[in-house]
Amino acid sequence: MMVQEIWNSGISFLNLAAIYYVIQILKCVQISFVIFAFVFLLRKTLLKNKVFLKGTLWSLFLPVLFVGKIKFFYENTIGAILFSWWTEICKIHVWINWIYLCGVFVYAARLIYKKRKLKKLVAGMEKREAWGTCIYVTKMPVTPFTIGIFRPRIIMPEVILKEYSQKDLQTILLHEKTHIQLGHLLFYFLWDILRVILWLNPFLTIGTRYFREDMEEICDFVTIQRSQRKAYTYGQLLLKSMRILQAESENFNMYATFAGDKEYQNIRERVTRIARYKPYRRLAAVSTLIAAALCIAATGIWINNISYDRNIANDAISTHGFDGKNVTFYNTNDELQQMISYDDNFVYVDREAFENYLQENNAKGDIIIVFGGFYKLPGVGGIGCHCYYEFGSKEQVVKIPYENPINDWRVKLLKML
């Protein structure tokens, strides 16, 4: 019986954890649709030619992962109507939460498998030294690309090394190193985390192409200015790469050079963006990135201030009757606060006032008083203390002992969620 109780407790805890997190994630999913529409609209209109501002727009998605506990969803009528309808569904149908989490695990496993496969492939490539930088050389006719966050690896096709001049190779290498220095590999990793957790929003997967396009455009502009080459020459280098790789493999389907990703299907668009290049002031670009970082940090602080804490103390007192099968009455109001108080060991009940209150409410069966404890979100998760009220006392204030579950390991684990 003890084993069965532990098993049931474990299952209940896992179900509660699933409900608690999925309810938050689904609110993040709903918000992500709005943010995506906002980002996509601005990058296509007002910020179309503002390379660095357009790129920083994508940072708006970072705070989205933390909006699930905003009080607006529960305490505002409009917020409750628009966003909290999932809460009741998830509480009633626990299987929905597990289906969503399974989707997260499957999506994550798929991405991890692809990345591990690529990493294993790169590990078997020949290593060479080029202008003080270690590169991995492949015989496959693929575009140069970089992988890895903590230990970045630059991959170059052998045909490019044979056909290009030293100056052109240095420009290609500079482009890949610029991706690393600007933190794009980390950004791609964070984007993967976002679309895995919020997989129910298909626009995040669709938007990967546009996100990488904007990062690539920033990298192109920075590389052109650092290399001190003209945009025309840089564009020619791009087209030359395409011709060489096409000649090397009939299966080459015009991936944009330097990208290392199949999502760049139209080389012409990238050349057009490069043609719009204008020298920029480095201070202005850095200031834009710093301002974006400060705005995101401020947004995170603001979200934290308007969100529920990890645990919310429950000051409400409620009482109900139970006849062994059914709840005969239930009530919670400010009036109970005047009749009942408690400390760490005892509950104190004003006998006369409380029994009159029970009589007025036609209370039947065992009378249970619920008080204290905490909850995770309104109506979601948490635990309270309780005691049974016994009639027949002659004291004006009835003193009832109770067990405080706060030291139970399950309660401590619940508070940590």
C-alpha positions in Angstrom: 0.0 0.0 0.0 2.9 2.3 0.8 4.4 1.8 -2.6 1.0 2.4 -4.3 0.7 5.7 -2.3 4.1 6.9 -3.4 3.3 5.9 -7.0 0.0 7.8 -6.9 1.7 10.8 -5.3 4.4 10.8 -8.0 1.9 10.6 -10.8 -0.2 13.4 -9.3 2.9 15.6 -8.9 4.0 15.1 -12.5 0.5 15.8 -13.8 0.4 19.0 -11.7 3.8 20.1 -13.0 2.7 19.4 -16.6 -0.5 21.5 -16.2 1.4 24.3 -14.4 4.0 24.7 -17.2 1.9 24.0 -20.2 -0.7 26.6 -19.1 2.1 29.2 -19.1 3.6 28.0 -22.4 0.3 28.2 -24.2 -0.1 31.8 -23.1 3.4 32.4 -24.5 2.3 30.8 -27.7 -0.7 33.1 -28.0 1.5 36.2 -27.4 4.1 34.9 -29.9 1.5 35.2 -32.7 1.1 38.9 -31.9 4.9 39.5 -31.7 5.5 37.7 -35.0 3.0 39.8 -36.8 4.5 43.0 -35.3 8.1 42.0 -36.3 7.2 40.8 -39.7 5.2 43.9 -40.5 8.0 46.3 -39.4 10.7 44.5 -41.2 8.7 44.6 -44.4 7.8 48.3 -44.1 9.4 50.9 -41.9 12.6 49.0 -41.2 13.0 47.4 -44.6 16.2 49.2 -45.3 17.4 49.7 -41.7 19.7 46.7 -41.5 20.7 46.8 -37.8 17.3 47.9 -36.5 15.6 45.2 -38.5 17.9 42.6 -37.0 17.3 43.7 -33.4 13.6 43.3 -33.9 13.9 39.6 -33.4 15.1 40.1 -29.9 11.5 40.9 -29.0 10.9 37.2 -28.9 13.2 36.7 -25.9 10.8 38.1 -23.3 7.9 36.0 -24.8 9.1 32.9 -22.9 8.5 34.6 -19.6 5.0 36.1 -20.0 3.1 33.1 -18.9 2.6 34.3 -15.3 1.5 37.9 -16.0 -1.3 39.0 -13.7 -3.2 40.5 -16.6 -4.2 37.0 -17.7 -6.0 36.3 -14.4 -7.0 39.6 -12.8 -8.2 41.6 -15.9 -11.5 40.7 -17.4 -10.3 41.1 -21.0 -7.1 39.2 -20.2 -9.1 36.3 -18.7 -11.5 36.1 -21.7 -8.7 36.2 -24.3 -6.0 34.1 -22.7 -7.3 32.0 -19.8 -9.7 29.7 -21.7 -6.9 27.2 -22.1 -6.4 27.0 -18.3 -9.7 25.2 -17.7 -9.2 22.9 -20.6 -5.7 21.9 -19.4 -7.0 21.4 -15.9 -9.9 19.1 -17.0 -8.0 17.2 -19.8 -4.6 16.4 -18.4 -3.7 14.4 -21.5 -3.6 17.6 -23.5 -0.6 18.8 -21.5 1.3 15.6 -22.0 0.6 15.7 -25.8 2.0 19.2 -25.9 5.1 18.2 -23.9 5.6 15.2 -26.2 5.6 17.6 -29.1 8.3 19.6 -27.4 10.4 16.5 -26.9 9.9 15.2 -30.4 10.8 18.6 -32.0 13.9 18.9 -29.7 15.0 15.4 -30.5 14.7 16.0 -34.2 16.9 19.1 -34.1 19.4 17.5 -31.8 19.7 14.5 -34.1 20.3 16.7 -37.1 23.0 18.8 -35.3 24.7 15.7 -33.9 24.8 14.1 -37.3 26.3 17.3 -38.8 28.8 17.6 -35.9 29.9 14.0 -36.5 30.3 14.6 -40.2 32.5 17.7 -39.5 34.6 15.8 -37.0 35.8 13.5 -39.8 36.9 16.3 -42.1 40.5 17.3 -42.7 41.8 20.2 -40.5 44.0 22.9 -42.0 45.5 26.2 -40.9 44.5 29.3 -42.8 45.8 32.7 -41.8 46.0 31.7 -38.2 42.5 30.1 -38.2 41.7 26.4 -38.0 39.3 25.4 -40.7 37.7 22.1 -41.7 37.9 21.1 -45.3 35.2 19.0 -47.1 35.2 17.5 -50.5 31.4 18.0 -50.8 30.3 21.0 -52.9 28.6 22.9 -50.1 28.8 26.5 -49.1 31.2 27.7 -46.4 29.4 27.6 -43.0 30.1 27.6 -39.2 28.8 25.4 -36.5 29.2 25.3 -32.7 28.5 27.8 -30.0 31.3 27.3 -27.5 33.8 25.8 -30.0 32.9 27.2 -33.4 34.2 25.4 -36.4 34.4 26.9 -39.9 33.8 24.5 -42.8 35.2 25.2 -46.3 34.7 23.2 -49.4 38.0 22.1 -51.1 36.9 23.4 -54.5 36.6 27.0 -53.0 40.1 26.7 -51.6 41.4 25.7 -55.0 39.6 28.2 -57.2 39.8 31.4 -55.1 42.6 33.9 -54.7 44.1 34.6 -51.3 42.3 37.9 -50.9 38.9 36.3 -51.8 39.5 33.5 -49.3 40.4 35.9 -46.6 37.1 37.7 -47.3 35.1 34.5 -47.0 36.9 33.6 -43.8 36.3 37.1 -42.4 32.6 36.6 -43.1 32.4 33.4 -41.1 34.5 34.8 -38.3 32.1 37.8 -38.2 29.2 35.5 -37.7 31.0 34.1 -34.7 32.1 37.5 -33.3 28.6 39.0 -33.6 27.1 36.0 -31.7 24.9 34.8 -34.5 25.5 31.1 -33.6 24.2 31.8 -30.1 21.2 33.6 -31.6 20.4 30.7 -33.8 20.6 28.4 -30.8 18.2 30.6 -28.8 15.8 30.7 -31.8 15.8 26.9 -31.9 14.9 26.8 -28.2 12.1 29.3 -28.8 10.5 27.4 -31.7 10.9 24.1 -29.9 9.1 25.3 -26.7 6.5 27.2 -28.7 6.2 24.6 -31.5 2.4 25.1 -31.7 3.1 28.4 -33.5 4.1 27.4 -37.1 5.1 30.9 -37.9 8.2 30.6 -35.8 9.5 27.7 -38.0 8.4 29.6 -41.1 10.1 32.7 -39.7 13.5 31.0 -39.4 14.2 31.8 -43.0 13.6 35.6 -42.4 15.5 35.6 -39.1 18.6 34.1 -40.8 18.2 36.4 -43.7 18.4 39.4 -41.4 21.4 38.0 -39.5 23.1 37.3 -42.9 22.5 40.8 -44.1 24.1 42.3 -41.0 27.0 40.0 -41.4 27.4 41.0 -45.1 27.4 44.7 -44.3 29.9 44.3 -41.4 32.2 42.1 -43.6 32.1 44.5 -46.5 33.1 47.4 -44.2 35.8 45.4 -42.4 37.3 44.0 -45.6 37.3 47.5 -47.2 36.0 46.0 -50.4 33.3 47.5 -52.6 29.8 46.0 -52.5 30.0 45.3 -56.2 33.1 43.2 -55.7 31.6 41.4 -52.8 28.5 40.6 -54.8 30.7 39.2 -57.6 32.4 37.0 -55.1 29.0 35.7 -54.1 28.0 34.9 -57.7 31.4 33.3 -58.4 30.8 30.9 -55.5 27.5 30.0 -56.9 29.0 29.2 -60.3 31.8 27.1 -58.9 29.6 25.0 -56.7 27.0 24.6 -59.5 29.8 23.3 -61.8 31.0 20.9 -59.0 27.7 19.3 -58.4 24.6 18.9 -60.5 22.6 18.5 -57.3 23.6 22.0 -56.1 20.4 24.0 -55.9 21.8 27.5 -55.6 22.2 27.9 -51.9 23.5 31.3 -51.1 27.2 31.3 -50.3 28.3 31.7 -46.7 24.9 30.8 -45.5 25.3 27.1 -44.8 21.5 26.7 -44.7 19.0 25.4 -47.2 16.6 28.1 -46.5 18.3 30.7 -48.8 16.6 29.7 -52.0 16.8 33.0 -53.9 20.4 34.2 -54.4 19.1 37.2 -56.3 17.5 38.7 -53.2 20.7 38.6 -51.3 22.7 40.2 -54.1 20.0 42.9 -54.2 20.4 43.6 -50.5 24.2 43.8 -50.9 23.7 46.3 -53.7 22.0 48.6 -51.2 25.0 48.6 -49.0 26.1 52.0 -47.6 29.0 52.6 -45.2 27.7 52.9 -41.7 29.1 54.4 -38.5 30.4 51.7 -36.2 29.4 53.8 -33.1 25.8 54.0 -34.4 25.6 50.3 -35.0 27.0 49.4 -31.5 24.7 52.0 -29.9 21.7 50.3 -31.6 22.7 46.9 -30.3 23.3 48.3 -26.7 19.9 50.1 -26.8 18.2 46.9 -27.9 19.8 44.9 -25.1 18.8 47.6 -22.5 15.2 47.6 -23.8 15.0 43.8 -23.6 16.4 43.9 -20.1 13.9 46.5 -19.1 11.1 44.5 -20.6 12.2 41.5 -18.6 12.2 43.5 -15.4 8.8 44.9 -16.2 7.4 41.5 -16.9 8.8 40.2 -13.7 7.2 43.0 -11.7 3.7 42.4 -13.2 3.9 38.6 -12.9 3.0 36.3 -10.0 5.9 35.1 -7.8 6.9 31.4 -7.8 4.7 30.9 -4.7 1.8 33.1 -3.7 0.7 33.0 0.0 -3.0 32.1 0.3 -4.6 34.2 2.9 -8.2 33.1 2.1 -10.2 31.0 4.6 -12.9 28.7 3.3 -15.2 26.1 4.9 -17.3 23.3 3.5 -19.4 20.5 4.7 -19.0 16.9 3.6 -21.4 14.0 4.2 -19.0 11.3 3.2 -20.0 11.4 -0.5 -20.9 14.9 -1.5 -20.0 18.5 -0.5 -23.1 19.8 1.2 -22.0 23.5 1.2 -19.0 25.6 0.4 -18.2 29.2 1.1 -15.3 31.6 1.4 -15.7 35.3 2.3 -14.3 38.1 4.4 -16.8 37.2 7.2 -14.8 34.0 7.9 -11.7 36.1 8.6 -13.6 37.6 11.6 -14.5 34.2 13.1 -11.3 32.2 12.4 -7.6 32.8 12.9 -4.6 30.5 13.1 -0.9 30.3 14.0 1.7 27.6 13.3 0.1 25.0 15.5 -3.6 25.8 16.2 -6.7 27.2 14.6 -8.9 29.5 16.7 -12.6 29.6 16.0 -15.2 32.0 17.6 -17.7 29.3 18.5 -20.9 31.2 18.7 -20.4 33.3 15.6 -19.2 30.3 13.6 -22.0 28.0 14.6 -24.6 30.7 13.8 -22.9 31.1 10.4 -23.1 27.3 9.8 -26.8 27.3 10.8 -27.6 30.1 8.4 -26.0 28.2 5.5 -27.7 24.9 6.4 -24.3 23.2 6.7 -24.4 19.4 7.0 -21.9 16.6 7.6 -18.3 17.1 8.7 -17.3 20.7 8.8 -13.8 21.3 7.3 -11.9 24.6 7.5 -9.3 25.2 4.9 -6.7 28.0 5.4 -3.2 29.2 4.7 -0.7 27.5 2.4 0.1 28.8 -1.1 -0.8 28.5 -4.7 1.3 28.6 -7.9 -1.2 30.5 -10.1 -4.8 31.4 -9.4 -6.7 28.1 -9.5 -3.6 26.2 -10.5 -1.4 24.2 -8.1 -0.8 24.8 -4.5 -1.6 23.4 -1.1 -3.4 24.5 2.0 -3.9 23.5 5.7 -7.1 22.1 7.0 -8.8 20.9 10.2 -12.2 19.5 11.3 -14.5 21.5 13.4 -16.1 19.6 16.3 -19.3 20.6 17.9 -20.0 20.4 21.6 -17.3 22.7 22.9 -18.2 25.0 25.8 -15.3 27.4 25.1 -15.9 30.8 23.6 -12.9 30.3 21.3 -12.4 26.7 20.1 -8.7 25.7 19.8 -8.1 23.1 17.1 -4.7 21.5 16.5 -3.6 20.8 12.9 -0.7 19.4 10.9 1.2 21.8 8.8 2.3 20.1 5.5 4.9 22.7 4.7 7.8 20.3 5.7 6.6 17.5 3.4 9.1 16.8 0.6 6.3 16.9 -2.0 5.3 20.4 -0.9 8.9 21.6 -0.9 9.3 20.2 -4.5 6.0 21.9 -5.5 7.3 25.3 -4.2 10.5 24.9 -6.3 8.6 24.5 -9.6 
